[in-house]
Amino acid sequence: MTTFLKNLIKNRVMLFMVLPGAIWFFFFSYLPLVGTVAAFKEYRVSREGFWASLMKSEWVGWDNFKFLFSTNDAWLITRNTLFYNIAIIFLGLVFAVGLAILLSELINKRLAKLYQTGMFLPYFLSWVIVGYFVFSFLSMDRGMLNQIIGWFGMEPIQWYSEAKYWPYILVFVALWKTIGYNSIVYLASILGIDRSLYEAAMIDGANKWQQIRNITIPLLSPIITIMTLLAVGRIFYADFGLFYQVPRDSGTLFSVTNVIDTYVYRGLKTSGEIGMSTAAGLYQSVVGFVLVIISNYVVRKIDKDSSLF
């Protein structure tokens, strides 16, 4: 105990620095874990408050999970969630790394900062605003794309009724909004690479592509691996705003826009089944945790230094 107290006093400055973050995680990440009990109960709201309602609700075991997976939409929402996340993770990685490399190669650094700011800006826009931006392009009557199509003598497309276009639209919008932010991490890593490595490669006659292939990408591989592992942990989580706000909750598009998060929201809004929504959230968390553990194990077998733990 004495050694423990001495360590606390010795590291008190560092501990005070992490204290706000620790408090935030306790109240918003760890304390709510108690609420996962609702996934195994038939939760009913009473006037006595949330905790009393939670304790007095009837235990139903795995019934909420059975209800979730017995619906006709269970396979559809799982497929959509996985498909979109895999596409966004893979394409986002390729484009974010490519963008970071392009920015690092710009000679005019002021111009590079201008481009960087412009590509970083969409990340701060809410999905509600992005949804209106997309609507201004895809509106049947006044949408810019339909006007362009009309100039070529073609019939306008009812974008919000044609499901076949939306997998491409949603992936494109997600990449447009997040690539600039993700590229910052890779750009910072590139700027930290020892410039003498590039100078030595230039002396040996290596061109830009050879420098990128043999120096930049190999030295970026650890951060690429870590970022990918973190993304895999949320592969069963879909960005609610992307799949709800951008398609404008159009029922004709549910076959390609309905994911686990929107399905739970609509179910909660119509039936008020808190137990079922909690079961879905627990299912997402457990699967994400298992995927991170498995992915990290595979990475450790290949390259121990690139793993998370």
N, C-alpha and C positions, 0 to 999 in steps of 0.2 A: 504493500500500500504506500509506503514511504517513497519508493522508487517511482510509483505511478504519479504521486503528487509532485515530485521533483520534475518529472517530465512535463507535467501540465504547466508548472510555473516557468520552466525553461522555454517551452514553445507557446507561451500565452499569446504572443503577438500573432503568430500564424493561426492559432485557434480562433482568435477574435476576428481574423480576416474571413475565415470560412463559416463563422457562426451564422450570419444572415442566410447563407445558402443552406446550411444544415437545418435551420428553423423552417425555411420554406419547404424543403423536402419532407420534413417531419409532418407538417400540417397538410400538405397537398399531395404527398405521395405515399407516406407510410401510414398515417392515421386513417385515411380512407380505405386501407386494405381490410379493416374490420367490416366494412360494408359488403365485401364479397360473400359474406354469409347469406345475403339476400338471394344469391344464385341457387341456393339449396332450400329456399323457403317460398311459400306462397305469400308474398309480401302484401299486406293490406295496411293502408294508412289509417291511423287513429288520431284522435285529438291530443293524445299524450305526447306527441312528438315522434321524431324519426327513430331514436334509439329504442324507445318503448315499443314502437310498432314493430321494429326489427326483432326484438326479443320475443314478442308475443305472437308473431306470425307462425303459422304451421309449417313444420318441416315436411318437405316433399321429396327430398333426396335428389335424384337425377332427373326428375320430371321436367324441369325447365330446359335442360339440355336435350331431352328427348323431343320436347315440343319444338325446339329450335331446329333440330336436324330432321324432323319428320315432315316439315313443310315441303311443298313442291319447289319452293324457291331456294332451298338450302344449297343445292349443287350450283345453281345459277349465281348466287351472290358470292359463294366461295371461289368459283371459277373467275368471275369478274375481278374480285379483289386481288387474286394471285396474278392474273394476266396483266392488269394495269400496273401493279407494283413491280413485277419483273421487267416489263417494258420500260418503265420510268427509271428504275435503278440502273439498268444496262445502258440505255440511251443517255440518261443523265450523266453517268460516269464518263462515257465517251466524249460527249459534247463539253462537259465541264473541264475535263483535262485538256481537250483540244483548245478550248477558249483560253484557259490559263497559259498554255504554251504560246499561243498567238500574242496575247497581251505582254508576255515576258520578252518577246522578240521585237516589240515595237521600239524603235530608236527614240522617238519623241515621247518622253515620259509624261509630259503634260497631256498630250493627246491620249495616251494610254489611260491616264486617270479619268479623263472625260468619258471614254468608252466604258471604263469600269463602272463609273457612277451610273451611266445610262442603263447598263445591263443589270446593275444591282437594284435599281429603283423598283421594278415589278415585284420584288420579294415583299416590299412593304405595303403593297396594295391589298386590300381585303378582297375576298372572293366575291363579295357582293358587287364591288366596283368592277372587278374583272368580268363578272357575269354580264354586266351592262355593256362593257366593251365588246364582248363576244356577240351579244344581241345586236349591237349596232352594225356588225358585219353580216350576221346571219338572219336578220329580220326578213320576213317574207315580203313585206311591202316596201320598206325603205332601207333594207340592208345593203351594204356596199357591194358584197359579193354578188347578190342578185342583180344589182344595177349593172355590174360589169358583165355578167352573163347575158343580160338583156341587150347590151351593145353588140354582142355577137349573134343576136337573133335567136338565142336559145330560151327555152322556157325556164322561169325561175324555179328554184328548188325549195321545197318546204323542209328546211333544215331541222326544225324541231318536231318533225313527224317521220323523218327518215333515219332509222336506227343505224343503217350501215355506215354512215359517215362518222358517227360519234366516237368510236374507238380511236380514230386518227385525230379528231378534234381535241378530245380530252388529253391524250398524250402530248399533243403539240402545246396546248395551253399550260399543262403542268411543267413541261420543259421550259417554256418561255418565262414562267414565273420563278423558277428555282435555279436555273443554270447559273445565272449571274452570282447568286449567293454561294452556291457550291464551288464555283471556280475560284473564289477568294482563298479558300483553304489550300487548294493546289497551287495557286499563284504564290502564296506566302512560302510554301515549301520550295518552289522553284527558285525564288529569290534568295533562299537560304543555302542553295547549293554553291559550293566553292567554285568561283569563276576560273580558278587556275586549271580546273579540269577541262573546261571548254577551250582555254588558251592552248593547253597541251594538245587537245584534239585538233585544233586548227593548224598547229605546227605540223602535225602528222598528216595533214591534208584532208581531214574529215569535213564534209559539207554539213549544212544545217540539219538535214534529215538524219544523217548518221550521228550527229551530236545528240539529237533528240532521242533517237532509237537506242543509243548505247550509253548515254549519260542521264538525260532527263527522266525518261520513263523508268529505268531501273531504280533510280534514287527516289522516285515517287511511289514505287510499289508498296512500301510499308504504309504510307498514309492512305493510298488507294484501298489497300486491304482492310484497314481499320474502318474507313468510311463505309465500305461495302458491308462489313460485318454489322455495323450499327444499323444500316438500312435494312439488312435481312431481318433484324430483330423486330422491325415494324412492318414486315411484309404482309401481315394479316390485318394491318390497319390501313384504311383508306382515308384520304383527305376529304372530310365531310363537305367542306365548302366547294371543292372541285366537282364532286358528283351530285351535289344538290343545287347549288346556286347557278353554276354554268349551264346545265341543261334546263334550268328553270322548272324543275320538278315535273317535267313532261311525262305523263303516263305512258305515251306511245314509245318512249325511249327506255323504259325500265329494263328491257331485256339486255341492254348493254351499259346502262348507267347505274343499275341497282347493285350496291355493294353491301357488305356486312353493316357498316356504320349507318348508311341511309335506311337499310331495312329495319334495323333496330329502332331508329328514330321514328319511322313511320308506324311501326308496331306499337311503340310507346305512346305516340300521339293519339292513335286510334283506340287502343285497348287498355293502355295504362299498365301494362305488364312489366313492372319494375324487376321482378325476379328473372324474367326471360332476357331483358336487356342486360342485366348484371351477368347472367350466364354467358351471353355473347361476348361481353367484355373480358370475362375471365378466360374464356376459350381463346380469344385473341392473344392475351398476355401469356398464357401457358405455351401456346404454339410458338409464339415469338421467342420466348425464353429457350425452348428446346432447340429451335433453329439456330440461335446464337451459339449455344453450347456445342452443337454438332459442327457448325461452320468453323468455330474457333478451334475445335479439336482437329479438323482436317487441315486447317492452316498451320497449326503447331507441328503436325507431322511433316509438312512440306518445308516451312520456314518458321522456326520458333520465334525469331526476332520480330516477325510481322504479326503475331497473334495479339489479341487483346489481353489475355492472361494465361 
